[in-house]
Structure formats: structure tokens, C-alpha cells
Amino acid sequence: MHKKILAAAVLLGSVSGTMAQASGEGPWLLRARAVHFDSVDRDTTGLGLTTHNKTFGEFDVSYFMSKNVAAELVLTSPQKQKLYSFGSEIGSFRHLPPTLLLQYHFTDFSGYKPYLGAGINYTDITKVNLSTGHTLDSHSWGGAVQAGVDIALDRNWSINLDVKKVYIQTDVYNAGVSVGTFKLDPVLLGVGVGYRF
């Protein structure tokens, strides 16, 4: 399913190719970020499920369809999460959460450009290994919202500060029967560098 998000990003870029910017800045922006994953951990199963917070690398590609409007595809590698029941570790799973966002960039400030974004997240959940015998749904669709700022270093390079709220949840099963949902719904705090061309 994450291939559909990638295809949508490519389609956005190709459809908007005629909307070239008059500012002289290139339409592409690549960023690399260190991101802190802070899970909300809402559980309706009665198992007292929680997962651990962690920091990992994130890469994104943005395409500017106009001076102010851009589409951003956020990517990372599959992330391993430990799962706990009432504080005791019961196993782990992996999640791959590509996110596609449509952004509005404010360009009336000298040296820095704040932005707001909203979009959709698809999370692929794999390698579920729980000692309790429970399993998790293999995927999650949810919304995502974002705010950030790019601080220019020169014509091409910038420092990026970014915060996202991503809605991720999975059904929890026991012997094939759903026993409730586990919501991660993380806040992602990121800092990184960007290159515009």
C-alpha cells in the first residue's frame, strides 16, 4: 500500500509541472531529519499495552507546485517497537509509516519560512512477535498534521525544525478475534537539514 502513496506523490509532481516558480528557487527540497517518536499509547484491549519512545532517522522529498504550495513524502526505514503489557515486555513488532502531506509555506519572512501541512499516513505492520499469543493488524491508515520552519543558511541549504502528529492504530486479535485497538498516535519532533534545487 505504501507504493500507492509514492505513486500519488509522483502524480502530484507531474500534474503540477507547468506551475513553475517565478522566484528562481528550484522546485525540489530534500531533507534529512533526526526524529523523536513519542507514542500516546491508548489501549482498549484491557491488556495495558504501551510501546517505547525512540529516536530515528527520517528522509523526505518535497515538490513545490507554486511559491507557497508543496507536496511532501516522508520516508524512513522499518522501525522496531517493543510492546509492553502493564509495564512488562511481551514482544515486538515493526512498522513502516510513509506519510504524504500537502503544505502551505509562508514566504513573507526574511531568512525563514514557516509551513503548515496535512495529509495521510499508511503504516505497514510486520514481524509481530508477542509472547501472549496476540497478533496485530497488518496495516493502518490515518491522518497526519504538521507544522515546521525552514531557516535559510544560503540559497540552497537550510536548517529544518518540524513537528508532526500522525494517527496510527492497530486492531489486536486473540485466536483471530478482535479484542480491541491499540493507538500509537505519535507526536514526531524533528530537526534536520534541507537542500533546495
CYANA upper distance limits for C-alpha pairs under 8 A (distance plus 0.5 A):
  1 MET  CA      5 ILE  CA      7.71
  1 MET  CA    122 TYR  CA      7.79
  1 MET  CA    124 ASP  CA      8.42
  2 HIS  CA      6 LEU  CA      7.06
  2 HIS  CA     98 PRO  CA      6.99
  2 HIS  CA    122 TYR  CA      6.80
  2 HIS  CA    123 THR  CA      8.22
  2 HIS  CA    124 ASP  CA      8.15
  3 LYS  CA      7 ALA  CA      6.63
  4 LYS  CA      8 ALA  CA      6.62
  5 ILE  CA      9 ALA  CA      6.82
  5 ILE  CA     98 PRO  CA      8.05
  5 ILE  CA     99 THR  CA      7.98
  5 ILE  CA    100 LEU  CA      7.03
  5 ILE  CA    122 TYR  CA      8.37
  6 LEU  CA     10 VAL  CA      6.85
  6 LEU  CA     73 LEU  CA      7.89
  7 ALA  CA     11 LEU  CA      6.64
  8 ALA  CA     12 LEU  CA      6.68
  9 ALA  CA     13 GLY  CA      6.90
  9 ALA  CA     71 ALA  CA      7.57
  9 ALA  CA     72 GLU  CA      8.10
  9 ALA  CA     73 LEU  CA      7.17
  9 ALA  CA    100 LEU  CA      7.69
 10 VAL  CA     14 SER  CA      6.77
 11 LEU  CA     15 VAL  CA      6.50
 12 LEU  CA     16 SER  CA      6.66
 12 LEU  CA     71 ALA  CA      7.84
 13 GLY  CA     17 GLY  CA      6.59
 13 GLY  CA     63 TYR  CA      6.88
 13 GLY  CA     65 MET  CA      7.73
 13 GLY  CA     71 ALA  CA      8.49
 16 SER  CA     65 MET  CA      6.03
 17 GLY  CA     65 MET  CA      7.65
 19 MET  CA     65 MET  CA      6.28
 19 MET  CA     66 SER  CA      6.44
 20 ALA  CA     27 PRO  CA      8.02
 20 ALA  CA     65 MET  CA      7.50
 20 ALA  CA     66 SER  CA      6.97
 21 GLN  CA     25 GLU  CA      7.45
 21 GLN  CA     26 GLY  CA      8.17
 21 GLN  CA     27 PRO  CA      7.79
 21 GLN  CA     65 MET  CA      8.25
 21 GLN  CA     66 SER  CA      6.10
 21 GLN  CA     67 LYS  CA      6.20
 22 ALA  CA     67 LYS  CA      8.12
 23 SER  CA     67 LYS  CA      7.77
 25 GLU  CA    196 ARG  CA      7.91
 25 GLU  CA    197 PHE  CA      7.27
 26 GLY  CA    196 ARG  CA      6.71
 26 GLY  CA    197 PHE  CA      4.76
 27 PRO  CA     63 TYR  CA      6.00
 27 PRO  CA     64 PHE  CA      5.28
 27 PRO  CA     65 MET  CA      7.68
 27 PRO  CA    196 ARG  CA      7.92
 27 PRO  CA    197 PHE  CA      6.93
 28 TRP  CA     61 VAL  CA      7.81
 28 TRP  CA     62 SER  CA      6.26
 28 TRP  CA     63 TYR  CA      5.32
 28 TRP  CA     64 PHE  CA      6.91
 28 TRP  CA    196 ARG  CA      6.20
 28 TRP  CA    197 PHE  CA      5.86
 29 LEU  CA     61 VAL  CA      6.51
 29 LEU  CA     62 SER  CA      5.48
 29 LEU  CA     63 TYR  CA      6.97
 29 LEU  CA     64 PHE  CA      8.49
 29 LEU  CA    194 GLY  CA      7.05
 29 LEU  CA    195 TYR  CA      6.04
 29 LEU  CA    196 ARG  CA      4.81
 29 LEU  CA    197 PHE  CA      6.90
 30 LEU  CA     59 PHE  CA      8.12
 30 LEU  CA     60 ASP  CA      6.47
 30 LEU  CA     61 VAL  CA      5.38
 30 LEU  CA     62 SER  CA      6.86
 30 LEU  CA    194 GLY  CA      5.94
 30 LEU  CA    195 TYR  CA      5.74
 30 LEU  CA    196 ARG  CA      7.01
 31 ARG  CA     59 PHE  CA      6.30
 31 ARG  CA     60 ASP  CA      5.85
 31 ARG  CA     61 VAL  CA      7.16
 31 ARG  CA    160 ASN  CA      8.38
 31 ARG  CA    192 GLY  CA      7.32
 31 ARG  CA    193 VAL  CA      6.07
 31 ARG  CA    194 GLY  CA      4.65
 31 ARG  CA    195 TYR  CA      6.92
 32 ALA  CA     57 GLY  CA      7.83
 32 ALA  CA     58 GLU  CA      6.35
 32 ALA  CA     59 PHE  CA      5.13
 32 ALA  CA     60 ASP  CA      7.13
 32 ALA  CA    192 GLY  CA      5.95
 32 ALA  CA    193 VAL  CA      6.18
 32 ALA  CA    194 GLY  CA      7.11
 33 ARG  CA     57 GLY  CA      6.35
 33 ARG  CA     58 GLU  CA      5.59
 33 ARG  CA     59 PHE  CA      6.80
 33 ARG  CA    160 ASN  CA      8.39
 33 ARG  CA    190 GLY  CA      6.38
 33 ARG  CA    191 VAL  CA      5.76
 33 ARG  CA    192 GLY  CA      4.45
 33 ARG  CA    193 VAL  CA      7.11
 34 ALA  CA     55 THR  CA      7.32
 34 ALA  CA     56 PHE  CA      6.28
 34 ALA  CA     57 GLY  CA      5.25
 34 ALA  CA     58 GLU  CA      6.67
 34 ALA  CA    190 GLY  CA      6.03
 34 ALA  CA    191 VAL  CA      6.11
 34 ALA  CA    192 GLY  CA      6.63
 35 VAL  CA     55 THR  CA      5.92
 35 VAL  CA     56 PHE  CA      5.97
 35 VAL  CA     57 GLY  CA      6.54
 35 VAL  CA     58 GLU  CA      7.04
 35 VAL  CA    188 LEU  CA      6.58
 35 VAL  CA    189 LEU  CA      5.91
 35 VAL  CA    190 GLY  CA      4.71
 35 VAL  CA    191 VAL  CA      7.20
 36 HIS  CA     53 ASN  CA      7.89
 36 HIS  CA     54 LYS  CA      6.31
 36 HIS  CA     55 THR  CA      4.74
 36 HIS  CA     56 PHE  CA      7.14
 36 HIS  CA    188 LEU  CA      6.00
 36 HIS  CA    189 LEU  CA      5.64
 36 HIS  CA    190 GLY  CA      6.88
 37 PHE  CA     53 ASN  CA      5.93
 37 PHE  CA     54 LYS  CA      5.78
 37 PHE  CA     55 THR  CA      6.41
 37 PHE  CA     56 PHE  CA      8.31
 37 PHE  CA    186 PRO  CA      6.70
 37 PHE  CA    187 VAL  CA      6.69
 37 PHE  CA    188 LEU  CA      5.43
 37 PHE  CA    189 LEU  CA      7.45
 38 ASP  CA     52 HIS  CA      8.44
 38 ASP  CA     53 ASN  CA      5.51
 38 ASP  CA     54 LYS  CA      7.60
 38 ASP  CA    186 PRO  CA      5.67
 38 ASP  CA    187 VAL  CA      5.74
 38 ASP  CA    188 LEU  CA      6.84
 39 SER  CA     51 THR  CA      7.53
 39 SER  CA     52 HIS  CA      7.80
 39 SER  CA     53 ASN  CA      6.67
 39 SER  CA    184 LEU  CA      5.56
 39 SER  CA    185 ASP  CA      6.56
 39 SER  CA    186 PRO  CA      4.65
 39 SER  CA    187 VAL  CA      7.05
 40 VAL  CA    183 LYS  CA      7.70
 40 VAL  CA    184 LEU  CA      5.87
 40 VAL  CA    185 ASP  CA      6.15
 40 VAL  CA    186 PRO  CA      6.20
 40 VAL  CA    187 VAL  CA      8.27
 41 ASP  CA     49 LEU  CA      7.56
 41 ASP  CA     50 THR  CA      5.78
 41 ASP  CA     51 THR  CA      7.37
 41 ASP  CA    182 PHE  CA      7.41
 41 ASP  CA    183 LYS  CA      6.11
 41 ASP  CA    184 LEU  CA      5.41
 41 ASP  CA    185 ASP  CA      7.78
 42 ARG  CA     49 LEU  CA      8.28
 42 ARG  CA     50 THR  CA      8.29
 42 ARG  CA    182 PHE  CA      6.34
 42 ARG  CA    183 LYS  CA      5.43
 42 ARG  CA    184 LEU  CA      7.18
 43 ASP  CA     47 LEU  CA      8.05
 43 ASP  CA     48 GLY  CA      6.95
 43 ASP  CA     49 LEU  CA      6.43
 43 ASP  CA     50 THR  CA      8.30
 43 ASP  CA    180 GLY  CA      8.03
 43 ASP  CA    181 THR  CA      6.52
 43 ASP  CA    182 PHE  CA      5.08
 43 ASP  CA    183 LYS  CA      6.79
 44 THR  CA    180 GLY  CA      5.65
 44 THR  CA    181 THR  CA      5.98
 44 THR  CA    182 PHE  CA      7.04
 45 THR  CA     49 LEU  CA      8.40
 45 THR  CA    172 VAL  CA      7.88
 45 THR  CA    179 VAL  CA      5.96
 45 THR  CA    180 GLY  CA      4.91
 45 THR  CA    181 THR  CA      6.69
 45 THR  CA    182 PHE  CA      7.85
 47 LEU  CA     85 SER  CA      6.19
 47 LEU  CA     86 PHE  CA      7.44
 48 GLY  CA     84 TYR  CA      8.16
 48 GLY  CA     85 SER  CA      5.50
 48 GLY  CA     86 PHE  CA      5.29
 48 GLY  CA     87 GLY  CA      8.37
 49 LEU  CA     83 LEU  CA      7.34
 49 LEU  CA     84 TYR  CA      5.98
 49 LEU  CA     85 SER  CA      5.17
 49 LEU  CA     86 PHE  CA      6.98
 49 LEU  CA    182 PHE  CA      7.65
 50 THR  CA     83 LEU  CA      6.43
 50 THR  CA     84 TYR  CA      5.66
 50 THR  CA     85 SER  CA      7.06
 50 THR  CA     86 PHE  CA      8.17
 50 THR  CA     87 GLY  CA      8.02
 51 THR  CA     81 GLN  CA      6.99
 51 THR  CA     82 LYS  CA      6.16
 51 THR  CA     83 LEU  CA      5.24
 51 THR  CA     84 TYR  CA      6.49
 51 THR  CA    184 LEU  CA      8.41
 52 HIS  CA     81 GLN  CA      7.14
 52 HIS  CA     82 LYS  CA      6.70
 52 HIS  CA     83 LEU  CA      7.78
 57 GLY  CA     76 THR  CA      7.12
 58 GLU  CA     74 VAL  CA      7.68
 58 GLU  CA     75 LEU  CA      6.48
 58 GLU  CA     76 THR  CA      5.37
 58 GLU  CA     77 SER  CA      8.42
 59 PHE  CA     74 VAL  CA      6.56
 59 PHE  CA     75 LEU  CA      5.73
 59 PHE  CA     76 THR  CA      6.54
 60 ASP  CA     72 GLU  CA      7.16
 60 ASP  CA     73 LEU  CA      5.98
 60 ASP  CA     74 VAL  CA      4.82
 60 ASP  CA     75 LEU  CA      6.19
 61 VAL  CA     72 GLU  CA      6.11
 61 VAL  CA     73 LEU  CA      5.85
 61 VAL  CA     74 VAL  CA      7.21
 62 SER  CA     70 ALA  CA      6.85
 62 SER  CA     71 ALA  CA      5.97
 62 SER  CA     72 GLU  CA      4.66
 62 SER  CA     73 LEU  CA      6.89
 63 TYR  CA     70 ALA  CA      5.85
 63 TYR  CA     71 ALA  CA      5.89
 63 TYR  CA     72 GLU  CA      7.04
 64 PHE  CA     68 ASN  CA      7.87
 64 PHE  CA     69 VAL  CA      6.33
 64 PHE  CA     70 ALA  CA      4.58
 64 PHE  CA     71 ALA  CA      7.06
 65 MET  CA     69 VAL  CA      6.15
 65 MET  CA     70 ALA  CA      5.98
 65 MET  CA     71 ALA  CA      8.06
 66 SER  CA     70 ALA  CA      7.52
 67 LYS  CA    105 HIS  CA      8.30
 67 LYS  CA    107 THR  CA      8.39
 68 ASN  CA    103 GLN  CA      8.49
 68 ASN  CA    104 TYR  CA      5.95
 68 ASN  CA    105 HIS  CA      5.16
 68 ASN  CA    106 PHE  CA      6.91
 68 ASN  CA    107 THR  CA      7.47
 69 VAL  CA    102 LEU  CA      7.88
 69 VAL  CA    103 GLN  CA      6.19
 69 VAL  CA    104 TYR  CA      5.30
 69 VAL  CA    105 HIS  CA      6.71
 70 ALA  CA    102 LEU  CA      6.46
 70 ALA  CA    103 GLN  CA      5.65
 70 ALA  CA    104 TYR  CA      7.06
 70 ALA  CA    105 HIS  CA      8.10
 71 ALA  CA    100 LEU  CA      7.73
 71 ALA  CA    101 LEU  CA      6.19
 71 ALA  CA    102 LEU  CA      5.07
 71 ALA  CA    103 GLN  CA      6.53
 72 GLU  CA    100 LEU  CA      6.27
 72 GLU  CA    101 LEU  CA      5.61
 72 GLU  CA    102 LEU  CA      6.88
 72 GLU  CA    103 GLN  CA      7.84
 73 LEU  CA     98 PRO  CA      7.66
 73 LEU  CA     99 THR  CA      6.32
 73 LEU  CA    100 LEU  CA      5.13
 73 LEU  CA    101 LEU  CA      6.99
 74 VAL  CA     98 PRO  CA      6.06
 74 VAL  CA     99 THR  CA      5.57
 74 VAL  CA    100 LEU  CA      6.87
 75 LEU  CA     97 PRO  CA      7.71
 75 LEU  CA     98 PRO  CA      5.50
 75 LEU  CA     99 THR  CA      7.48
 76 THR  CA     96 LEU  CA      7.59
 76 THR  CA     97 PRO  CA      7.81
 76 THR  CA     98 PRO  CA      7.54
 77 SER  CA     96 LEU  CA      6.94
 78 PRO  CA     94 ARG  CA      6.54
 78 PRO  CA     95 HIS  CA      5.87
 78 PRO  CA     96 LEU  CA      4.98
 78 PRO  CA     97 PRO  CA      8.28
 79 GLN  CA     94 ARG  CA      5.74
 79 GLN  CA     95 HIS  CA      5.81
 79 GLN  CA     96 LEU  CA      6.85
 80 LYS  CA     92 SER  CA      7.37
 80 LYS  CA     93 PHE  CA      6.27
 80 LYS  CA     94 ARG  CA      4.83
 80 LYS  CA     95 HIS  CA      7.15
 81 GLN  CA     92 SER  CA      5.98
 81 GLN  CA     93 PHE  CA      5.99
 81 GLN  CA     94 ARG  CA      6.47
 81 GLN  CA     95 HIS  CA      8.19
 82 LYS  CA     89 GLU  CA      7.54
 82 LYS  CA     90 ILE  CA      8.35
 82 LYS  CA     91 GLY  CA      6.41
 82 LYS  CA     92 SER  CA      4.74
 82 LYS  CA     93 PHE  CA      7.17
 83 LEU  CA     89 GLU  CA      6.39
 83 LEU  CA     90 ILE  CA      6.39
 83 LEU  CA     91 GLY  CA      5.90
 83 LEU  CA     92 SER  CA      5.70
 83 LEU  CA     93 PHE  CA      8.01
 84 TYR  CA     88 SER  CA      5.60
 84 TYR  CA     89 GLU  CA      4.73
 84 TYR  CA     90 ILE  CA      5.88
 84 TYR  CA     91 GLY  CA      7.69
 85 SER  CA     89 GLU  CA      6.89
 85 SER  CA     90 ILE  CA      6.94
 90 ILE  CA    130 LEU  CA      6.01
 90 ILE  CA    131 SER  CA      5.86
 90 ILE  CA    132 THR  CA      7.25
 91 GLY  CA    128 VAL  CA      8.26
 91 GLY  CA    129 ASN  CA      5.91
 91 GLY  CA    130 LEU  CA      4.84
 91 GLY  CA    131 SER  CA      6.54
 92 SER  CA    127 LYS  CA      8.23
 92 SER  CA    128 VAL  CA      6.50
 92 SER  CA    129 ASN  CA      5.99
 92 SER  CA    130 LEU  CA      6.87
 93 PHE  CA    125 ILE  CA      7.49
 93 PHE  CA    126 THR  CA      6.61
 93 PHE  CA    127 LYS  CA      5.75
 93 PHE  CA    128 VAL  CA      4.77
 93 PHE  CA    129 ASN  CA      6.76
 94 ARG  CA    125 ILE  CA      6.18
 94 ARG  CA    126 THR  CA      5.67
 94 ARG  CA    127 LYS  CA      6.31
 94 ARG  CA    128 VAL  CA      7.42
 95 HIS  CA    123 THR  CA      6.72
 95 HIS  CA    124 ASP  CA      5.95
 95 HIS  CA    125 ILE  CA      5.02
 95 HIS  CA    126 THR  CA      6.80
 96 LEU  CA    123 THR  CA      5.89
 96 LEU  CA    124 ASP  CA      5.56
 96 LEU  CA    125 ILE  CA      7.16
 97 PRO  CA    121 ASN  CA      7.03
 97 PRO  CA    122 TYR  CA      6.15
 97 PRO  CA    123 THR  CA      4.62
 97 PRO  CA    124 ASP  CA      6.91
 98 PRO  CA    121 ASN  CA      6.58
 98 PRO  CA    122 TYR  CA      6.41
 98 PRO  CA    123 THR  CA      7.14
 99 THR  CA    119 GLY  CA      7.78
 99 THR  CA    120 ILE  CA      6.31
 99 THR  CA    121 ASN  CA      4.82
 99 THR  CA    122 TYR  CA      6.94
 99 THR  CA    144 ALA  CA      8.07
100 LEU  CA    119 GLY  CA      6.09
100 LEU  CA    120 ILE  CA      6.03
100 LEU  CA    121 ASN  CA      6.96
101 LEU  CA    117 GLY  CA      6.38
101 LEU  CA    118 ALA  CA      5.69
101 LEU  CA    119 GLY  CA      4.63
101 LEU  CA    120 ILE  CA      7.05
101 LEU  CA    144 ALA  CA      8.05
101 LEU  CA    145 VAL  CA      8.38
102 LEU  CA    117 GLY  CA      5.91
102 LEU  CA    118 ALA  CA      6.12
102 LEU  CA    119 GLY  CA      6.46
103 GLN  CA    115 TYR  CA      7.03
103 GLN  CA    116 LEU  CA      6.00
103 GLN  CA    117 GLY  CA      4.55
103 GLN  CA    118 ALA  CA      7.14
104 TYR  CA    115 TYR  CA      5.97
104 TYR  CA    116 LEU  CA      5.98
104 TYR  CA    117 GLY  CA      6.86
105 HIS  CA    113 LYS  CA      6.91
105 HIS  CA    114 PRO  CA      6.44
105 HIS  CA    115 TYR  CA      4.76
105 HIS  CA    116 LEU  CA      7.25
106 PHE  CA    113 LYS  CA      6.11
106 PHE  CA    114 PRO  CA      6.00
106 PHE  CA    115 TYR  CA      6.41
107 THR  CA    112 TYR  CA      8.34
107 THR  CA    113 LYS  CA      6.06
107 THR  CA    114 PRO  CA      8.14
108 ASP  CA    113 LYS  CA      8.27
109 PHE  CA    113 LYS  CA      6.93
111 GLY  CA    151 ILE  CA      6.52
111 GLY  CA    152 ALA  CA      5.85
112 TYR  CA    149 VAL  CA      7.21
112 TYR  CA    150 ASP  CA      6.03
112 TYR  CA    151 ILE  CA      4.82
112 TYR  CA    152 ALA  CA      6.31
113 LYS  CA    149 VAL  CA      5.89
113 LYS  CA    150 ASP  CA      5.64
113 LYS  CA    151 ILE  CA      7.04
114 PRO  CA    147 ALA  CA      8.06
114 PRO  CA    148 GLY  CA      6.16
114 PRO  CA    149 VAL  CA      4.49
114 PRO  CA    150 ASP  CA      6.85
115 TYR  CA    147 ALA  CA      6.27
115 TYR  CA    148 GLY  CA      5.90
115 TYR  CA    149 VAL  CA      6.41
116 LEU  CA    145 VAL  CA      8.30
116 LEU  CA    146 GLN  CA      6.14
116 LEU  CA    147 ALA  CA      5.03
116 LEU  CA    148 GLY  CA      7.13
117 GLY  CA    145 VAL  CA      6.17
117 GLY  CA    146 GLN  CA      5.24
117 GLY  CA    147 ALA  CA      6.75
118 ALA  CA    143 GLY  CA      8.06
118 ALA  CA    144 ALA  CA      6.10
118 ALA  CA    145 VAL  CA      4.81
118 ALA  CA    146 GLN  CA      6.55
119 GLY  CA    143 GLY  CA      6.35
119 GLY  CA    144 ALA  CA      5.67
119 GLY  CA    145 VAL  CA      6.96
120 ILE  CA    141 TRP  CA      7.83
120 ILE  CA    142 GLY  CA      6.33
120 ILE  CA    143 GLY  CA      4.98
120 ILE  CA    144 ALA  CA      5.94
121 ASN  CA    140 SER  CA      8.43
121 ASN  CA    141 TRP  CA      6.28
121 ASN  CA    142 GLY  CA      5.74
121 ASN  CA    143 GLY  CA      6.27
121 ASN  CA    144 ALA  CA      6.76
121 ASN  CA    166 VAL  CA      7.50
121 ASN  CA    167 TYR  CA      7.92
121 ASN  CA    168 ILE  CA      8.32
122 TYR  CA    139 HIS  CA      7.69
122 TYR  CA    140 SER  CA      6.22
122 TYR  CA    141 TRP  CA      5.24
122 TYR  CA    142 GLY  CA      7.16
123 THR  CA    139 HIS  CA      5.92
123 THR  CA    140 SER  CA      5.51
123 THR  CA    141 TRP  CA      7.02
123 THR  CA    168 ILE  CA      7.61
124 ASP  CA    138 SER  CA      6.56
124 ASP  CA    139 HIS  CA      5.09
124 ASP  CA    140 SER  CA      7.23
125 ILE  CA    136 LEU  CA      8.22
125 ILE  CA    137 ASP  CA      7.60
125 ILE  CA    138 SER  CA      5.18
125 ILE  CA    139 HIS  CA      5.82
125 ILE  CA    140 SER  CA      8.30
126 THR  CA    138 SER  CA      6.80
128 VAL  CA    135 THR  CA      7.10
128 VAL  CA    136 LEU  CA      7.37
129 ASN  CA    135 THR  CA      8.21
130 LEU  CA    134 HIS  CA      6.66
130 LEU  CA    135 THR  CA      7.57
133 GLY  CA    174 ASN  CA      7.26
133 GLY  CA    175 ALA  CA      8.36
134 HIS  CA    172 VAL  CA      7.25
134 HIS  CA    173 TYR  CA      5.99
134 HIS  CA    174 ASN  CA      5.28
134 HIS  CA    175 ALA  CA      7.82
135 THR  CA    172 VAL  CA      6.35
135 THR  CA    173 TYR  CA      5.64
135 THR  CA    174 ASN  CA      7.06
136 LEU  CA    170 THR  CA      6.67
136 LEU  CA    171 ASP  CA      6.31
136 LEU  CA    172 VAL  CA      5.27
136 LEU  CA    173 TYR  CA      6.64
137 ASP  CA    170 THR  CA      5.92
137 ASP  CA    171 ASP  CA      5.80
137 ASP  CA    172 VAL  CA      7.06
137 ASP  CA    173 TYR  CA      8.23
138 SER  CA    170 THR  CA      8.27
139 HIS  CA    170 THR  CA      7.58
140 SER  CA    168 ILE  CA      6.55
140 SER  CA    169 GLN  CA      6.50
140 SER  CA    170 THR  CA      6.71
141 TRP  CA    167 TYR  CA      8.38
141 TRP  CA    168 ILE  CA      7.43
142 GLY  CA    166 VAL  CA      7.70
142 GLY  CA    167 TYR  CA      5.49
142 GLY  CA    168 ILE  CA      6.47
143 GLY  CA    166 VAL  CA      6.74
143 GLY  CA    167 TYR  CA      6.02
144 ALA  CA    164 LYS  CA      7.42
144 ALA  CA    165 LYS  CA      6.13
144 ALA  CA    166 VAL  CA      4.92
144 ALA  CA    167 TYR  CA      6.66
145 VAL  CA    164 LYS  CA      6.17
145 VAL  CA    165 LYS  CA      5.89
145 VAL  CA    166 VAL  CA      7.19
146 GLN  CA    162 ASP  CA      7.80
146 GLN  CA    163 VAL  CA      6.24
146 GLN  CA    164 LYS  CA      4.84
146 GLN  CA    165 LYS  CA      6.97
147 ALA  CA    162 ASP  CA      6.47
147 ALA  CA    163 VAL  CA      6.03
147 ALA  CA    164 LYS  CA      7.11
148 GLY  CA    160 ASN  CA      7.77
148 GLY  CA    161 LEU  CA      5.92
148 GLY  CA    162 ASP  CA      4.63
148 GLY  CA    163 VAL  CA      6.64
149 VAL  CA    160 ASN  CA      6.35
149 VAL  CA    161 LEU  CA      5.97
149 VAL  CA    162 ASP  CA      7.08
150 ASP  CA    158 SER  CA      6.48
150 ASP  CA    159 ILE  CA      6.18
150 ASP  CA    160 ASN  CA      5.10
150 ASP  CA    161 LEU  CA      7.17
150 ASP  CA    194 GLY  CA      8.37
151 ILE  CA    158 SER  CA      5.72
151 ILE  CA    159 ILE  CA      5.52
151 ILE  CA    160 ASN  CA      6.79
152 ALA  CA    156 ASN  CA      8.32
152 ALA  CA    157 TRP  CA      6.77
152 ALA  CA    158 SER  CA      4.78
152 ALA  CA    159 ILE  CA      7.00
153 LEU  CA    157 TRP  CA      5.90
153 LEU  CA    158 SER  CA      5.44
153 LEU  CA    159 ILE  CA      7.57
154 ASP  CA    158 SER  CA      7.49
155 ARG  CA    196 ARG  CA      8.33
156 ASN  CA    194 GLY  CA      8.42
156 ASN  CA    195 TYR  CA      5.83
156 ASN  CA    196 ARG  CA      5.29
156 ASN  CA    197 PHE  CA      7.02
157 TRP  CA    193 VAL  CA      7.69
157 TRP  CA    194 GLY  CA      6.14
157 TRP  CA    195 TYR  CA      5.22
157 TRP  CA    196 ARG  CA      6.99
158 SER  CA    193 VAL  CA      6.19
158 SER  CA    194 GLY  CA      5.54
158 SER  CA    195 TYR  CA      7.03
159 ILE  CA    191 VAL  CA      8.11
159 ILE  CA    192 GLY  CA      6.43
159 ILE  CA    193 VAL  CA      5.09
159 ILE  CA    194 GLY  CA      6.69
160 ASN  CA    190 GLY  CA      8.42
160 ASN  CA    191 VAL  CA      6.12
160 ASN  CA    192 GLY  CA      5.57
160 ASN  CA    193 VAL  CA      5.98
160 ASN  CA    194 GLY  CA      7.05
161 LEU  CA    189 LEU  CA      8.48
161 LEU  CA    190 GLY  CA      6.36
161 LEU  CA    191 VAL  CA      5.18
161 LEU  CA    192 GLY  CA      7.18
162 ASP  CA    189 LEU  CA      6.57
162 ASP  CA    190 GLY  CA      5.45
162 ASP  CA    191 VAL  CA      6.80
163 VAL  CA    187 VAL  CA      7.60
163 VAL  CA    188 LEU  CA      6.04
163 VAL  CA    189 LEU  CA      5.16
163 VAL  CA    190 GLY  CA      6.57
164 LYS  CA    187 VAL  CA      6.23
164 LYS  CA    188 LEU  CA      5.53
164 LYS  CA    189 LEU  CA      7.21
165 LYS  CA    185 ASP  CA      7.48
165 LYS  CA    186 PRO  CA      6.52
165 LYS  CA    187 VAL  CA      5.13
165 LYS  CA    188 LEU  CA      6.86
166 VAL  CA    185 ASP  CA      5.99
166 VAL  CA    186 PRO  CA      6.18
166 VAL  CA    187 VAL  CA      7.05
166 VAL  CA    188 LEU  CA      8.24
167 TYR  CA    183 LYS  CA      8.28
167 TYR  CA    184 LEU  CA      7.75
167 TYR  CA    185 ASP  CA      4.81
167 TYR  CA    186 PRO  CA      7.39
168 ILE  CA    183 LYS  CA      6.50
168 ILE  CA    184 LEU  CA      5.99
168 ILE  CA    185 ASP  CA      5.39
168 ILE  CA    186 PRO  CA      7.91
169 GLN  CA    181 THR  CA      7.30
169 GLN  CA    182 PHE  CA      6.09
169 GLN  CA    183 LYS  CA      4.62
169 GLN  CA    184 LEU  CA      6.31
169 GLN  CA    185 ASP  CA      7.35
170 THR  CA    181 THR  CA      6.14
170 THR  CA    182 PHE  CA      5.96
170 THR  CA    183 LYS  CA      7.00
171 ASP  CA    178 SER  CA      7.00
171 ASP  CA    179 VAL  CA      8.15
171 ASP  CA    180 GLY  CA      6.43
171 ASP  CA    181 THR  CA      4.87
171 ASP  CA    182 PHE  CA      6.86
172 VAL  CA    178 SER  CA      6.14
172 VAL  CA    179 VAL  CA      6.29
172 VAL  CA    180 GLY  CA      6.12
172 VAL  CA    181 THR  CA      6.07
172 VAL  CA    182 PHE  CA      7.37
173 TYR  CA    177 VAL  CA      5.59
173 TYR  CA    178 SER  CA      4.80
173 TYR  CA    179 VAL  CA      6.10
173 TYR  CA    180 GLY  CA      8.05
174 ASN  CA    178 SER  CA      6.94
174 ASN  CA    179 VAL  CA      7.15
